[in-house]
Amino acid sequence: MQDVLVVEDEEDIAVPLMRTLEREGYAVNRVAGGADAIAFAVDNGPAVVILDLGLPDMDGLDVCRQMRAGGFEGGIIMVTARAGELDRVVGLDVGADDYLAKPFGLAELLARVRALLRRSGAPATQDDTTVTTASGLRIDAASRRVHLNEREIALTAKEFDVLAVLASNHDKVVPRETLMNQVWDQNWYGSTKTLDVTIGRLRSKLEAAEAGEKVVAIRGVGFRLETGS
């Protein structure tokens, strides 16, 4: 049974959402504040967090950022009444996997949870092999972990999936559409800017780890993973 954490302080939103998720067979927990959400996610590692941005004690963007900083690698779906592409990009940039604006239909939210679990629950590569690049970066599809020598590089589920696809096609250009279909799902509802934000986070983590691999953008086509000089 997949577990879902609902982070929502409004009873009239939280209660029907939890009942719907429970009817679908999910194990559901709920907290109403950001600090409690961070502690629960980091300590318990739910499969998906449904995170309202308008919390009483913290901004939801900071909650998301601190969850990721604390090592939480599960899926995060942000729910907010805020409008505009800028908010979506900022939310994705701090580590969210999806973004849903209020008001929303419960059927749509359930579809997004299912899609996120499908993509996060299985490796993006075609089998359970380990890919090791010339620079020594090791991408293990079975354990969904990335190592450089003996040091692990912590990635979110989407960052791992993007890297796995690129690594399995090392030195080849992977079209944007291929990445979106393999990592997010052919029925993805959101903007393709989600991919750009995820690529940006992945680049930053590879650079910070001095991994020797870089993600190169091929304008109008896609991305290529190559070993740097």
C-alpha positions in Angstrom: 0.0 0.0 0.0 1.4 3.4 -1.0 1.4 6.1 1.7 0.5 9.7 1.0 1.1 12.7 3.3 -1.5 15.5 3.0 -0.2 18.8 4.2 -3.3 21.0 4.5 -4.6 23.2 7.3 -8.1 23.8 5.9 -10.5 21.0 7.1 -13.0 21.5 4.2 -10.2 20.7 1.8 -8.2 18.1 3.8 -11.1 15.8 4.9 -12.7 15.0 1.5 -9.2 14.7 -0.1 -8.1 12.2 2.6 -11.4 10.2 2.2 -10.9 10.1 -1.5 -7.3 8.9 -1.2 -8.3 6.2 1.4 -11.1 4.9 -0.9 -8.5 4.5 -3.6 -6.4 2.3 -1.3 -3.7 4.7 -0.1 -2.5 4.9 3.4 -3.1 8.6 4.3 -1.5 10.8 7.0 -2.2 14.5 7.5 -0.4 17.4 9.1 -1.5 21.0 9.2 1.8 22.8 9.5 5.0 23.1 7.6 7.4 22.2 10.4 5.4 19.0 11.1 5.4 18.2 7.4 9.1 18.4 7.1 9.7 16.2 10.2 7.2 13.6 9.0 8.5 13.5 5.4 12.1 13.2 6.4 11.5 10.7 9.1 8.9 8.5 7.4 9.5 8.9 3.7 6.0 8.7 2.3 5.7 7.9 -1.4 3.9 11.2 -2.2 3.4 14.5 -0.3 0.5 16.7 -1.3 1.7 20.0 -0.1 -0.5 23.1 0.2 1.6 26.3 -0.2 -0.6 28.5 2.1 0.3 27.0 5.5 -0.1 28.9 8.8 3.5 28.6 10.1 5.7 28.4 6.9 5.5 29.2 3.2 5.1 25.9 1.3 8.0 26.7 -0.9 10.3 26.7 2.1 8.7 23.5 3.3 9.5 21.8 0.0 13.0 23.2 0.0 13.7 21.9 3.5 12.2 18.5 2.8 14.6 18.0 -0.1 17.5 19.4 1.9 16.6 16.9 4.6 16.9 14.0 2.2 13.3 13.3 1.3 13.2 11.8 -2.2 9.6 10.9 -2.7 7.1 12.7 -4.9 5.9 16.2 -4.1 2.7 17.7 -5.6 2.2 21.4 -4.7 -1.4 22.6 -4.3 -2.0 26.4 -4.3 -4.4 29.2 -5.0 -1.5 31.2 -6.4 -1.7 31.8 -10.1 0.9 32.3 -12.8 3.8 30.5 -14.5 6.4 32.1 -12.3 5.0 30.5 -9.2 5.0 27.1 -10.9 8.6 27.4 -12.0 9.7 28.5 -8.5 7.8 25.6 -7.0 9.4 23.1 -9.3 12.8 24.8 -8.8 12.8 24.0 -5.1 12.1 20.4 -5.7 8.4 19.8 -6.4 7.4 17.2 -9.1 4.0 18.6 -10.0 1.9 21.7 -9.4 -1.9 21.9 -9.1 -3.9 25.1 -8.9 -7.0 25.5 -6.8 -9.8 24.9 -7.3 -9.1 21.4 -8.7 -11.1 18.2 -9.2 -10.3 15.2 -7.0 -10.2 13.0 -10.1 -7.5 15.1 -11.6 -5.4 15.1 -8.4 -5.8 11.3 -8.2 -4.6 11.0 -11.8 -1.5 13.0 -11.0 -0.8 11.0 -7.9 -1.0 7.8 -10.0 1.2 9.2 -12.7 3.8 10.3 -10.2 3.8 6.9 -8.5 4.1 5.1 -11.8 7.1 7.1 -12.8 8.7 7.2 -9.4 8.1 3.5 -8.6 10.1 2.1 -11.5 13.4 2.9 -13.1 13.3 4.9 -16.3 15.8 2.6 -17.9 14.6 -0.5 -19.8 16.1 -3.0 -17.3 17.6 -3.2 -13.9 21.2 -2.8 -15.0 23.8 -0.4 -13.6 25.2 2.2 -15.9 28.8 3.4 -15.2 30.1 6.4 -17.2 33.7 7.0 -18.2 34.1 9.5 -15.3 33.1 6.8 -12.8 29.5 8.0 -12.2 27.4 4.9 -11.3 23.6 4.9 -11.9 22.0 1.8 -10.4 18.5 1.3 -11.8 17.6 -1.5 -9.3 18.3 0.5 -6.2 17.7 3.9 -7.8 20.9 5.3 -6.3 23.7 7.3 -7.9 27.3 7.1 -6.7 30.6 8.7 -7.6 33.2 6.3 -6.3 32.0 5.6 -2.7 30.0 8.9 -2.3 26.3 8.9 -3.0 24.7 11.8 -4.9 21.2 12.4 -3.5 18.7 12.9 -6.3 14.9 13.3 -6.3 12.8 10.7 -8.1 12.5 12.8 -11.3 16.2 13.8 -11.3 17.1 10.2 -11.1 14.8 9.2 -13.9 16.1 12.0 -16.2 19.7 11.0 -15.4 18.9 7.3 -16.0 17.5 8.0 -19.4 20.3 10.3 -20.4 23.0 7.9 -19.1 21.5 4.9 -21.0 21.9 7.0 -24.1 25.3 8.5 -23.2 26.7 10.9 -25.8 23.5 10.7 -27.7 20.8 13.4 -27.9 17.6 12.4 -26.2 14.6 14.5 -27.5 12.6 16.5 -25.1 9.5 14.5 -26.0 11.2 11.3 -25.2 12.2 12.5 -21.7 8.8 13.9 -21.0 7.1 10.6 -22.1 9.5 8.3 -20.2 9.9 10.3 -17.0 6.6 12.1 -16.6 4.0 10.1 -18.6 2.4 10.6 -21.9 -0.7 12.0 -20.2 1.3 14.7 -18.3 -0.9 17.7 -17.6 1.8 20.3 -16.8 4.2 22.5 -18.7 7.3 21.2 -20.3 9.2 23.8 -18.3 9.1 21.1 -15.6 11.8 19.3 -17.6 14.0 22.4 -17.8 13.7 23.0 -14.1 14.6 19.3 -13.3 17.5 19.4 -15.7 18.7 22.6 -14.0 18.6 20.9 -10.6 20.4 17.8 -11.9 23.1 19.9 -13.5 23.7 21.7 -10.2 24.0 18.5 -8.3 26.4 16.9 -10.8 28.6 20.0 -10.8 28.5 20.3 -7.0 29.7 16.6 -6.8 32.4 17.2 -9.4 30.9 14.2 -11.2 32.7 14.8 -14.5 29.5 14.5 -16.4 27.5 17.4 -17.9 24.1 17.8 -19.4 24.2 19.7 -22.6 21.2 21.3 -24.1 20.7 20.9 -27.9 18.5 23.9 -28.8 15.2 22.9 -30.2 15.9 19.1 -29.9 16.8 17.8 -26.4 19.6 17.0 -24.1 22.8 14.9 -24.1 24.9 13.6 -21.2 28.6 13.7 -21.9 31.8 13.3 -20.0 33.5 16.6 -19.5 37.1 17.2 -20.4 
